[in-house]
């Protein structure tokens, strides 16, 4: 787990599979109790680092794709829509 604010930061797990669910790549692993868990792949080192994160060297906390999605969400809310896709 590489996400700096996740309670399992620094822990290592054996990856069961990586799948695209809910619009993002997710890593599946078994927790200490043997239960299958899923976390966003971006929170791990299981996949290549996002180029924006690498190039920014920690200076850009958000990816362009995430900011664009946030802008769409804010616009929908301002127009009285909801946040569901």
Jmol script that loads the backbone (N, CA, C; Angstrom):
load data "model"
ATOM      1  N   UNK A   1       0.864  -1.172   0.000  1.00  0.00           N
ATOM      2  CA  UNK A   1       0.000   0.000   0.000  1.00  0.00           C
ATOM      3  C   UNK A   1       0.903   1.225   0.000  1.00  0.00           C
ATOM      4  N   UNK A   2       0.761   2.057  -1.020  1.00  0.00           N
ATOM      5  CA  UNK A   2       1.618   3.235  -1.121  1.00  0.00           C
ATOM      6  C   UNK A   2       0.889   4.539  -0.819  1.00  0.00           C
ATOM      7  N   UNK A   3      -0.449   4.521  -0.728  1.00  0.00           N
ATOM      8  CA  UNK A   3      -1.207   5.748  -0.441  1.00  0.00           C
ATOM      9  C   UNK A   3      -0.778   6.250   0.939  1.00  0.00           C
ATOM     10  N   UNK A   4      -0.270   7.485   1.008  1.00  0.00           N
ATOM     11  CA  UNK A   4       0.316   7.957   2.268  1.00  0.00           C
ATOM     12  C   UNK A   4      -0.656   8.108   3.437  1.00  0.00           C
ATOM     13  N   UNK A   5      -1.956   8.235   3.175  1.00  0.00           N
ATOM     14  CA  UNK A   5      -2.912   8.443   4.258  1.00  0.00           C
ATOM     15  C   UNK A   5      -3.745   7.207   4.566  1.00  0.00           C
ATOM     16  N   UNK A   6      -3.504   6.117   3.855  1.00  0.00           N
ATOM     17  CA  UNK A   6      -4.269   4.894   4.092  1.00  0.00           C
ATOM     18  C   UNK A   6      -3.744   4.208   5.352  1.00  0.00           C
ATOM     19  N   UNK A   7      -4.633   3.656   6.190  1.00  0.00           N
ATOM     20  CA  UNK A   7      -4.183   2.994   7.420  1.00  0.00           C
ATOM     21  C   UNK A   7      -3.235   1.814   7.177  1.00  0.00           C
ATOM     22  N   UNK A   8      -3.263   1.247   5.979  1.00  0.00           N
ATOM     23  CA  UNK A   8      -2.389   0.115   5.678  1.00  0.00           C
ATOM     24  C   UNK A   8      -1.125   0.544   4.920  1.00  0.00           C
ATOM     25  N   UNK A   9      -0.834   1.840   4.933  1.00  0.00           N
ATOM     26  CA  UNK A   9       0.345   2.360   4.234  1.00  0.00           C
ATOM     27  C   UNK A   9       1.593   1.576   4.662  1.00  0.00           C
ATOM     28  N   UNK A  10       2.353   1.155   3.667  1.00  0.00           N
ATOM     29  CA  UNK A  10       3.591   0.428   3.936  1.00  0.00           C
ATOM     30  C   UNK A  10       3.429  -1.083   4.023  1.00  0.00           C
ATOM     31  N   UNK A  11       2.204  -1.563   4.146  1.00  0.00           N
ATOM     32  CA  UNK A  11       1.955  -3.007   4.214  1.00  0.00           C
ATOM     33  C   UNK A  11       2.067  -3.615   2.831  1.00  0.00           C
ATOM     34  N   UNK A  12       2.454  -4.874   2.785  1.00  0.00           N
ATOM     35  CA  UNK A  12       2.546  -5.603   1.523  1.00  0.00           C
ATOM     36  C   UNK A  12       1.538  -6.733   1.516  1.00  0.00           C
ATOM     37  N   UNK A  13       0.902  -6.935   0.367  1.00  0.00           N
ATOM     38  CA  UNK A  13      -0.073  -8.004   0.179  1.00  0.00           C
ATOM     39  C   UNK A  13       0.226  -8.718  -1.125  1.00  0.00           C
ATOM     40  N   UNK A  14      -0.185  -9.943  -1.221  1.00  0.00           N
ATOM     41  CA  UNK A  14      -0.072 -10.695  -2.469  1.00  0.00           C
ATOM     42  C   UNK A  14      -1.278 -10.351  -3.328  1.00  0.00           C
ATOM     43  N   UNK A  15      -1.015  -9.890  -4.550  1.00  0.00           N
ATOM     44  CA  UNK A  15      -2.080  -9.503  -5.469  1.00  0.00           C
ATOM     45  C   UNK A  15      -2.753 -10.757  -6.021  1.00  0.00           C
ATOM     46  N   UNK A  16      -4.079 -10.805  -5.888  1.00  0.00           N
ATOM     47  CA  UNK A  16      -4.858 -11.904  -6.450  1.00  0.00           C
ATOM     48  C   UNK A  16      -5.130 -11.627  -7.915  1.00  0.00           C
ATOM     49  N   UNK A  17      -5.603 -10.425  -8.215  1.00  0.00           N
ATOM     50  CA  UNK A  17      -5.866 -10.012  -9.592  1.00  0.00           C
ATOM     51  C   UNK A  17      -5.989  -8.495  -9.648  1.00  0.00           C
ATOM     52  N   UNK A  18      -5.881  -7.959 -10.842  1.00  0.00           N
ATOM     53  CA  UNK A  18      -6.114  -6.534 -11.089  1.00  0.00           C
ATOM     54  C   UNK A  18      -7.197  -6.463 -12.150  1.00  0.00           C
ATOM     55  N   UNK A  19      -8.286  -5.750 -11.826  1.00  0.00           N
ATOM     56  CA  UNK A  19      -9.424  -5.636 -12.746  1.00  0.00           C
ATOM     57  C   UNK A  19      -9.888  -4.196 -12.819  1.00  0.00           C
ATOM     58  N   UNK A  20     -10.545  -3.872 -13.914  1.00  0.00           N
ATOM     59  CA  UNK A  20     -11.129  -2.553 -14.055  1.00  0.00           C
ATOM     60  C   UNK A  20     -12.586  -2.641 -13.611  1.00  0.00           C
ATOM     61  N   UNK A  21     -12.873  -2.055 -12.470  1.00  0.00           N
ATOM     62  CA  UNK A  21     -14.230  -2.011 -11.910  1.00  0.00           C
ATOM     63  C   UNK A  21     -14.535  -0.593 -11.486  1.00  0.00           C
ATOM     64  N   UNK A  22     -15.789  -0.195 -11.621  1.00  0.00           N
ATOM     65  CA  UNK A  22     -16.238   1.128 -11.203  1.00  0.00           C
ATOM     66  C   UNK A  22     -15.434   2.228 -11.885  1.00  0.00           C
ATOM     67  N   UNK A  23     -15.001   1.977 -13.127  1.00  0.00           N
ATOM     68  CA  UNK A  23     -14.309   2.991 -13.908  1.00  0.00           C
ATOM     69  C   UNK A  23     -12.845   3.188 -13.570  1.00  0.00           C
ATOM     70  N   UNK A  24     -12.267   2.302 -12.784  1.00  0.00           N
ATOM     71  CA  UNK A  24     -10.850   2.418 -12.449  1.00  0.00           C
ATOM     72  C   UNK A  24     -10.250   1.035 -12.234  1.00  0.00           C
ATOM     73  N   UNK A  25      -8.934   0.950 -12.375  1.00  0.00           N
ATOM     74  CA  UNK A  25      -8.254  -0.303 -12.091  1.00  0.00           C
ATOM     75  C   UNK A  25      -8.212  -0.505 -10.586  1.00  0.00           C
ATOM     76  N   UNK A  26      -8.542  -1.737 -10.168  1.00  0.00           N
ATOM     77  CA  UNK A  26      -8.548  -2.065  -8.742  1.00  0.00           C
ATOM     78  C   UNK A  26      -7.707  -3.307  -8.511  1.00  0.00           C
ATOM     79  N   UNK A  27      -6.996  -3.312  -7.404  1.00  0.00           N
ATOM     80  CA  UNK A  27      -6.159  -4.440  -7.004  1.00  0.00           C
ATOM     81  C   UNK A  27      -6.927  -5.252  -5.967  1.00  0.00           C
ATOM     82  N   UNK A  28      -6.999  -6.553  -6.186  1.00  0.00           N
ATOM     83  CA  UNK A  28      -7.686  -7.458  -5.259  1.00  0.00           C
ATOM     84  C   UNK A  28      -6.644  -8.261  -4.503  1.00  0.00           C
ATOM     85  N   UNK A  29      -6.849  -8.377  -3.205  1.00  0.00           N
ATOM     86  CA  UNK A  29      -5.928  -9.111  -2.343  1.00  0.00           C
ATOM     87  C   UNK A  29      -6.723  -9.719  -1.191  1.00  0.00           C
ATOM     88  N   UNK A  30      -6.124 -10.643  -0.479  1.00  0.00           N
ATOM     89  CA  UNK A  30      -6.763 -11.210   0.715  1.00  0.00           C
ATOM     90  C   UNK A  30      -6.194 -10.513   1.945  1.00  0.00           C
ATOM     91  N   UNK A  31      -7.077 -10.064   2.828  1.00  0.00           N
ATOM     92  CA  UNK A  31      -6.629  -9.429   4.064  1.00  0.00           C
ATOM     93  C   UNK A  31      -6.184 -10.497   5.060  1.00  0.00           C
ATOM     94  N   UNK A  32      -5.815 -10.058   6.273  1.00  0.00           N
ATOM     95  CA  UNK A  32      -5.322 -10.975   7.295  1.00  0.00           C
ATOM     96  C   UNK A  32      -6.337 -12.054   7.659  1.00  0.00           C
ATOM     97  N   UNK A  33      -7.619 -11.745   7.504  1.00  0.00           N
ATOM     98  CA  UNK A  33      -8.676 -12.702   7.805  1.00  0.00           C
ATOM     99  C   UNK A  33      -9.024 -13.602   6.630  1.00  0.00           C
ATOM    100  N   UNK A  34      -8.320 -13.436   5.507  1.00  0.00           N
ATOM    101  CA  UNK A  34      -8.577 -14.253   4.333  1.00  0.00           C
ATOM    102  C   UNK A  34      -9.692 -13.741   3.450  1.00  0.00           C
ATOM    103  N   UNK A  35     -10.231 -12.560   3.774  1.00  0.00           N
ATOM    104  CA  UNK A  35     -11.317 -11.974   2.972  1.00  0.00           C
ATOM    105  C   UNK A  35     -10.753 -11.229   1.771  1.00  0.00           C
ATOM    106  N   UNK A  36     -11.421 -11.384   0.636  1.00  0.00           N
ATOM    107  CA  UNK A  36     -11.007 -10.685  -0.574  1.00  0.00           C
ATOM    108  C   UNK A  36     -11.350  -9.206  -0.432  1.00  0.00           C
ATOM    109  N   UNK A  37     -10.379  -8.356  -0.662  1.00  0.00           N
ATOM    110  CA  UNK A  37     -10.541  -6.908  -0.572  1.00  0.00           C
ATOM    111  C   UNK A  37     -10.113  -6.288  -1.893  1.00  0.00           C
ATOM    112  N   UNK A  38     -10.603  -5.093  -2.176  1.00  0.00           N
ATOM    113  CA  UNK A  38     -10.210  -4.365  -3.390  1.00  0.00           C
ATOM    114  C   UNK A  38      -9.891  -2.925  -3.023  1.00  0.00           C
ATOM    115  N   UNK A  39      -8.833  -2.410  -3.637  1.00  0.00           N
ATOM    116  CA  UNK A  39      -8.448  -1.015  -3.448  1.00  0.00           C
ATOM    117  C   UNK A  39      -8.068  -0.447  -4.817  1.00  0.00           C
ATOM    118  N   UNK A  40      -8.160   0.858  -4.990  1.00  0.00           N
ATOM    119  CA  UNK A  40      -7.739   1.443  -6.262  1.00  0.00           C
ATOM    120  C   UNK A  40      -6.265   1.136  -6.535  1.00  0.00           C
ATOM    121  N   UNK A  41      -5.975   0.743  -7.753  1.00  0.00           N
ATOM    122  CA  UNK A  41      -4.593   0.418  -8.122  1.00  0.00           C
ATOM    123  C   UNK A  41      -3.666   1.616  -7.932  1.00  0.00           C
ATOM    124  N   UNK A  42      -4.210   2.816  -8.068  1.00  0.00           N
ATOM    125  CA  UNK A  42      -3.399   4.026  -7.899  1.00  0.00           C
ATOM    126  C   UNK A  42      -2.850   4.155  -6.483  1.00  0.00           C
ATOM    127  N   UNK A  43      -3.434   3.438  -5.531  1.00  0.00           N
ATOM    128  CA  UNK A  43      -2.962   3.487  -4.149  1.00  0.00           C
ATOM    129  C   UNK A  43      -1.857   2.474  -3.885  1.00  0.00           C
ATOM    130  N   UNK A  44      -1.424   1.777  -4.938  1.00  0.00           N
ATOM    131  CA  UNK A  44      -0.423   0.719  -4.790  1.00  0.00           C
ATOM    132  C   UNK A  44       0.712   0.935  -5.784  1.00  0.00           C
ATOM    133  N   UNK A  45       1.684   0.054  -5.717  1.00  0.00           N
ATOM    134  CA  UNK A  45       2.747   0.064  -6.723  1.00  0.00           C
ATOM    135  C   UNK A  45       2.580  -1.098  -7.697  1.00  0.00           C
ATOM    136  N   UNK A  46       1.356  -1.637  -7.776  1.00  0.00           N
ATOM    137  CA  UNK A  46       1.082  -2.780  -8.648  1.00  0.00           C
ATOM    138  C   UNK A  46       1.074  -2.396 -10.129  1.00  0.00           C
ATOM    139  N   UNK A  47       0.900  -1.123 -10.410  1.00  0.00           N
ATOM    140  CA  UNK A  47       0.868  -0.668 -11.804  1.00  0.00           C
ATOM    141  C   UNK A  47       1.865   0.474 -11.955  1.00  0.00           C
ATOM    142  N   UNK A  48       2.185   0.808 -13.192  1.00  0.00           N
ATOM    143  CA  UNK A  48       3.106   1.910 -13.448  1.00  0.00           C
ATOM    144  C   UNK A  48       2.542   3.207 -12.868  1.00  0.00           C
ATOM    145  N   UNK A  49       3.423   4.014 -12.359  1.00  0.00           N
ATOM    146  CA  UNK A  49       3.004   5.298 -11.791  1.00  0.00           C
ATOM    147  C   UNK A  49       2.433   6.198 -12.875  1.00  0.00           C
ATOM    148  N   UNK A  50       1.442   7.004 -12.509  1.00  0.00           N
ATOM    149  CA  UNK A  50       0.850   7.952 -13.435  1.00  0.00           C
ATOM    150  C   UNK A  50       1.928   8.951 -13.868  1.00  0.00           C
ATOM    151  N   UNK A  51       2.071   9.208 -15.180  1.00  0.00           N
ATOM    152  CA  UNK A  51       3.113  10.127 -15.659  1.00  0.00           C
ATOM    153  C   UNK A  51       3.044  11.511 -15.026  1.00  0.00           C
ATOM    154  N   UNK A  52       1.837  12.013 -14.771  1.00  0.00           N
ATOM    155  CA  UNK A  52       1.699  13.329 -14.141  1.00  0.00           C
ATOM    156  C   UNK A  52       2.322  13.322 -12.751  1.00  0.00           C
ATOM    157  N   UNK A  53       2.096  12.259 -12.012  1.00  0.00           N
ATOM    158  CA  UNK A  53       2.648  12.151 -10.657  1.00  0.00           C
ATOM    159  C   UNK A  53       4.173  12.093 -10.720  1.00  0.00           C
ATOM    160  N   UNK A  54       4.705  11.337 -11.672  1.00  0.00           N
ATOM    161  CA  UNK A  54       6.153  11.195 -11.805  1.00  0.00           C
ATOM    162  C   UNK A  54       6.793  12.525 -12.194  1.00  0.00           C
ATOM    163  N   UNK A  55       6.252  13.158 -13.222  1.00  0.00           N
ATOM    164  CA  UNK A  55       6.839  14.403 -13.720  1.00  0.00           C
ATOM    165  C   UNK A  55       6.727  15.527 -12.692  1.00  0.00           C
ATOM    166  N   UNK A  56       5.618  15.579 -11.968  1.00  0.00           N
ATOM    167  CA  UNK A  56       5.426  16.666 -11.000  1.00  0.00           C
ATOM    168  C   UNK A  56       6.294  16.496  -9.762  1.00  0.00           C
ATOM    169  N   UNK A  57       6.821  15.308  -9.547  1.00  0.00           N
ATOM    170  CA  UNK A  57       7.695  15.036  -8.392  1.00  0.00           C
ATOM    171  C   UNK A  57       7.057  15.518  -7.085  1.00  0.00           C
ATOM    172  N   UNK A  58       5.769  15.260  -6.936  1.00  0.00           N
ATOM    173  CA  UNK A  58       5.076  15.620  -5.703  1.00  0.00           C
ATOM    174  C   UNK A  58       4.521  17.035  -5.668  1.00  0.00           C
ATOM    175  N   UNK A  59       4.745  17.815  -6.702  1.00  0.00           N
ATOM    176  CA  UNK A  59       4.269  19.202  -6.697  1.00  0.00           C
ATOM    177  C   UNK A  59       2.837  19.340  -7.181  1.00  0.00           C
ATOM    178  N   UNK A  60       2.279  18.319  -7.835  1.00  0.00           N
ATOM    179  CA  UNK A  60       0.909  18.370  -8.351  1.00  0.00           C
ATOM    180  C   UNK A  60       0.106  17.255  -7.686  1.00  0.00           C
ATOM    181  N   UNK A  61      -0.726  17.601  -6.710  1.00  0.00           N
ATOM    182  CA  UNK A  61      -1.457  16.557  -5.985  1.00  0.00           C
ATOM    183  C   UNK A  61      -2.611  15.931  -6.758  1.00  0.00           C
ATOM    184  N   UNK A  62      -3.008  16.513  -7.900  1.00  0.00           N
ATOM    185  CA  UNK A  62      -4.140  15.994  -8.667  1.00  0.00           C
ATOM    186  C   UNK A  62      -3.739  15.762 -10.114  1.00  0.00           C
ATOM    187  N   UNK A  63      -4.298  14.710 -10.707  1.00  0.00           N
ATOM    188  CA  UNK A  63      -4.084  14.441 -12.118  1.00  0.00           C
ATOM    189  C   UNK A  63      -5.083  15.256 -12.929  1.00  0.00           C
ATOM    190  N   UNK A  64      -4.732  15.572 -14.178  1.00  0.00           N
ATOM    191  CA  UNK A  64      -5.616  16.332 -15.050  1.00  0.00           C
ATOM    192  C   UNK A  64      -6.964  15.636 -15.189  1.00  0.00           C
ATOM    193  N   UNK A  65      -6.959  14.333 -15.373  1.00  0.00           N
ATOM    194  CA  UNK A  65      -8.199  13.568 -15.523  1.00  0.00           C
ATOM    195  C   UNK A  65      -9.084  13.726 -14.284  1.00  0.00           C
ATOM    196  N   UNK A  66      -8.486  13.723 -13.091  1.00  0.00           N
ATOM    197  CA  UNK A  66      -9.275  13.887 -11.864  1.00  0.00           C
ATOM    198  C   UNK A  66      -9.856  15.293 -11.760  1.00  0.00           C
ATOM    199  N   UNK A  67      -9.069  16.300 -12.125  1.00  0.00           N
ATOM    200  CA  UNK A  67      -9.566  17.678 -12.076  1.00  0.00           C
ATOM    201  C   UNK A  67     -10.677  17.903 -13.092  1.00  0.00           C
ATOM    202  N   UNK A  68     -10.555  17.298 -14.270  1.00  0.00           N
ATOM    203  CA  UNK A  68     -11.609  17.430 -15.281  1.00  0.00           C
ATOM    204  C   UNK A  68     -12.906  16.796 -14.782  1.00  0.00           C
ATOM    205  N   UNK A  69     -12.812  15.627 -14.149  1.00  0.00           N
ATOM    206  CA  UNK A  69     -14.004  14.976 -13.598  1.00  0.00           C
ATOM    207  C   UNK A  69     -14.613  15.822 -12.484  1.00  0.00           C
ATOM    208  N   UNK A  70     -13.788  16.411 -11.651  1.00  0.00           N
ATOM    209  CA  UNK A  70     -14.285  17.290 -10.594  1.00  0.00           C
ATOM    210  C   UNK A  70     -15.011  18.492 -11.191  1.00  0.00           C
ATOM    211  N   UNK A  71     -14.470  19.077 -12.237  1.00  0.00           N
ATOM    212  CA  UNK A  71     -15.118  20.219 -12.889  1.00  0.00           C
ATOM    213  C   UNK A  71     -16.487  19.819 -13.441  1.00  0.00           C
ATOM    214  N   UNK A  72     -16.576  18.623 -14.051  1.00  0.00           N
ATOM    215  CA  UNK A  72     -17.876  18.151 -14.563  1.00  0.00           C
ATOM    216  C   UNK A  72     -18.867  17.951 -13.419  1.00  0.00           C
ATOM    217  N   UNK A  73     -18.415  17.391 -12.317  1.00  0.00           N
ATOM    218  CA  UNK A  73     -19.268  17.179 -11.158  1.00  0.00           C
ATOM    219  C   UNK A  73     -19.785  18.509 -10.604  1.00  0.00           C
ATOM    220  N   UNK A  74     -18.909  19.479 -10.452  1.00  0.00           N
ATOM    221  CA  UNK A  74     -19.309  20.795  -9.940  1.00  0.00           C
ATOM    222  C   UNK A  74     -20.319  21.439 -10.873  1.00  0.00           C
ATOM    223  N   UNK A  75     -20.102  21.326 -12.169  1.00  0.00           N
ATOM    224  CA  UNK A  75     -21.036  21.912 -13.128  1.00  0.00           C
ATOM    225  C   UNK A  75     -22.410  21.248 -13.037  1.00  0.00           C
ATOM    226  N   UNK A  76     -22.450  19.916 -12.913  1.00  0.00           N
ATOM    227  CA  UNK A  76     -23.734  19.219 -12.767  1.00  0.00           C
ATOM    228  C   UNK A  76     -24.450  19.669 -11.493  1.00  0.00           C
ATOM    229  N   UNK A  77     -23.726  19.811 -10.407  1.00  0.00           N
ATOM    230  CA  UNK A  77     -24.328  20.241  -9.147  1.00  0.00           C
ATOM    231  C   UNK A  77     -24.851  21.676  -9.277  1.00  0.00           C
ATOM    232  N   UNK A  78     -24.078  22.545  -9.912  1.00  0.00           N
ATOM    233  CA  UNK A  78     -24.516  23.939 -10.082  1.00  0.00           C
ATOM    234  C   UNK A  78     -25.797  24.009 -10.915  1.00  0.00           C
ATOM    235  N   UNK A  79     -25.966  23.091 -11.845  1.00  0.00           N
ATOM    236  CA  UNK A  79     -27.160  23.084 -12.679  1.00  0.00           C
ATOM    237  C   UNK A  79     -28.306  22.330 -12.048  1.00  0.00           C
ATOM    238  N   UNK A  80     -28.120  21.891 -10.804  1.00  0.00           N
ATOM    239  CA  UNK A  80     -29.201  21.197 -10.105  1.00  0.00           C
ATOM    240  C   UNK A  80     -29.235  19.709 -10.341  1.00  0.00           C
ATOM    241  N   UNK A  81     -28.203  19.182 -10.985  1.00  0.00           N
ATOM    242  CA  UNK A  81     -28.132  17.746 -11.211  1.00  0.00           C
ATOM    243  C   UNK A  81     -27.637  17.033  -9.969  1.00  0.00           C
ATOM    244  N   UNK A  82     -27.406  15.769 -10.111  1.00  0.00           N
ATOM    245  CA  UNK A  82     -26.849  14.994  -9.006  1.00  0.00           C
ATOM    246  C   UNK A  82     -25.475  14.500  -9.421  1.00  0.00           C
ATOM    247  N   UNK A  83     -24.779  13.848  -8.491  1.00  0.00           N
ATOM    248  CA  UNK A  83     -23.405  13.416  -8.775  1.00  0.00           C
ATOM    249  C   UNK A  83     -23.342  12.020  -9.370  1.00  0.00           C
ATOM    250  N   UNK A  84     -24.445  11.360  -9.605  1.00  0.00           N
ATOM    251  CA  UNK A  84     -24.425  10.022 -10.213  1.00  0.00           C
ATOM    252  C   UNK A  84     -24.127  10.099 -11.696  1.00  0.00           C
ATOM    253  N   UNK A  85     -23.431   9.096 -12.178  1.00  0.00           N
ATOM    254  CA  UNK A  85     -23.079   9.094 -13.606  1.00  0.00           C
ATOM    255  C   UNK A  85     -24.060   8.276 -14.397  1.00  0.00           C
TER     256      UNK A  85
END
end "model"
wireframe off; spacefill off
backbone 0.3
color backbone group
